């Protein structure tokens, strides 16, 4: 029923004439006029006619056509009843009253005479608005004057509110039953446009969501039309549910529900029984997957034996058929040979749509049931290593599949001995247990009151049910423990002052898990620092002496060891021995004592060194591993200098030439191989091409030793400054006269590596590089730039006289350490260890999987300090297990 209610209210378009807010204000979306006076929008803009300020005003001038007009756009269609124009004082100047056909003007006669009022609709008039004779519909208001302009301080609109019919659904959606793949249209029509409308959807899982918020709507699968209809394309089983059309207008809500039923028959999950092997007399369950279907499909199981018709399986004695929404199961309580065969399932959806059956019956793939005997197999061991504490209990577990039930035998091996049967009667600490589920048997063995003797004991289960025993994987018991090394609980270790020191914590006699080490000491001024499991210092100081405590520990126990660090007293006569007696002679007066400078040349006889490589040249063609001396000997022996083309290695590599020499045995190929490796390994080797003789070979016998010694020293000092020892760096410092170089000891902010790179272009940079690397090795290197002179010993009472010292100096020097680590004794190896500062190298003592010989080769090839230190440590351990205290 329609009810008409007329309510006249005076509404200011953007505010009241007095500047106060007015209820039900009509919103203006735009205001414009034909022309602004003086084109001054800041003084006479069209918007001033609808603001809340009576002082401001709009001033409109005629346009090019002679017409002056002021136009306002309303936010929607209104049924306009009156238009009121106000003076600046707030009084009413004119009032226009409108009907469906026209508007009449009252008030100032002059204004009514030249003003024309027009109300129009620029859009469409909604069809549901009822006709009204007492007002005029429009969304645009315009005041016009011909031939002259005008000004307006404020303008108000009176609107007549016309009631509209209540919102209702005039055509409701109907429930639909369809099949997968079809298109469904749900119809919903309203008597007039609603403020909001749409669809709600409730699935079978009772989750509710508006259709226009569902992804399918955005993808185009669901389409909501302006008429209110909902179209569902390509229907699937997930589209089944309750659909509700709704509309809302203010506080008024209307609804209309409909059901969509989608019938489907999805056989993708309709699987057959799996092929199964069981033991005679055992129970078995065969299962088929049921198709996803609406309405639910009818599912049955059949057995097919060779030469017989398929047999329907039903609930009978010994057979149980059961099913749920996803599976049908056949349970055979005690299998016989008659139960063997092929099993399959059939499924049928009997729904009829529009007089037809849209779905065809489905038959699953067959699964075979075999009834056999199972030998012991499929061992499962939860833990192959079982750990416990002393005095605790542990359980060893094994399970296996076997039918019939097997005979079981536990055996054990104590710490690598032969396996022996476990005799439960001989020890109350061991107990076995058995349980089984179907034909899997679970065995366990419990060992109580663990002791150290149980550590590393291995158990194994042997099963037999037909012919012979089958063994399980081995299981080892590990006992957490730590046995202190009682013989090393307190130690005294003696070193010389300024000597490198490394204190190593004693290892326990036996420990599991592996023990860790921590140090503590009360001497806060000690220079010893923790490095791995050791305490080390580069130079022992007097304040370092005292007691140090190290603790080895694991989760079971801990041991505390005390190490007292002392310094030995050096005998007076040993202090008198000059440092030069143990060092190599160096070239230059700076390295020769003053009392030897005045001696005739013939009295300073160099030591005649033994030719260490004389008897070590390999009798092989592996020239890559030969020394330079051995290569030269081979060159002479083969008379390679007379061989035409011997030095022309051509396109072959050194390795290829060696292989050709070994396989063909040709003299020319061997000579080329020698020359190739010589050039590759030794820069001076090219003199073989001319057959020249080295200086050493032509020198007098008395000078050969000195030349060989200098050559050996030069060879040892080859390489970058980073890889040189301190002695070689001091020799380089002297040879380059670095003490006279301006700024040679001022390394600045650059690193040693940067100075080494700059050395290629600048001699001063070389000196700075030498000094920098020397300081890294020893803080007193070169006495801050000057080669340190040897201190002269002052004879004391009871010390040898000068004659004795002179005789000692003229005696041959004691034999130097050989170049190869393999030939060094333990003392030489320790000196090399200290010289290279191996104690500071990470993993220096970790020789890994390499042999000592391989490490020596890697040291010769790469010259890396850590590799050389590993080689020293490896050869040292060959001589004595406690090399350097490890």
Secondary structure, DSSP 4 states (H G I P E B T S, - for coil): -------EEEEESSS-TTS---TTPPPEEEEEES-BGGG-HHHH-GGGGGSS-SS--EEE---TTSEEEEEEEEEEEEEEEEEEEE-TTS-EEEEEEE-SS-EEEEE-HHHHHH-EEEEE-SS---TTSPP-SSSEEEEEEEEEEESS-EEESEEEEEEE----PPP-EEE----EEEETT--EEE--EESS--SEEEEEEE-TT--EEEGGGSHHHHHTSEEE-TTS-EEE-S--GGG-EEEEEEEEETTEEEEEEEEEEEEEEEGGG---PPPEEEETT--EEEEEEPPEEESPPEEEEEEE-TTS--EE--SBTTEEEEE-SSEEEEEESS--GGG-EEEEEEEE----BTTB-----EEPPPEEEEEE---SEEEE-S-SEEEEETT--EEEEEEEE-SSPPEEEEEEEETT---EE--GGG-TTEEEEEEEETTEEEEEEEE-S--GGGTTEEEEEEEESSSS-EEPPPEEEEEEEEE--GGGSEEEEEE-TTS-EEEEPPPPSEEES--EEEEE-S-TT---EEETTEEEESS--GGG-EEEEEEEE-SS-EEEEEEEEEEPPPPHHHHTS-GGGGS---SSGGGS-HHHHTS-GGGSPPP----TTTT---SSS-GGG--HHHHHHHHHHTTGGGSTTTT--TT--HHHHHHHHHHH--HHHHHHHHHHHHHHH-GGGGGGTTT---HHHHS-HHHHHHHHHHHHHHHHT-S-GGG--HHHHHHHHHHTTGGGSTTTT--TT--HHHHHHHTTT-HHHHHHHHHHHHHHH-TTTHHHHSPPPPPPPPP-TTS--HHHHHHHHHSPPPPPPPSSGGG--HHHHHHHHHHTTGGGSTTTT--TT--HHHHHHHHHHH--HHHHHHHHHHHHHHH-TTGGG-
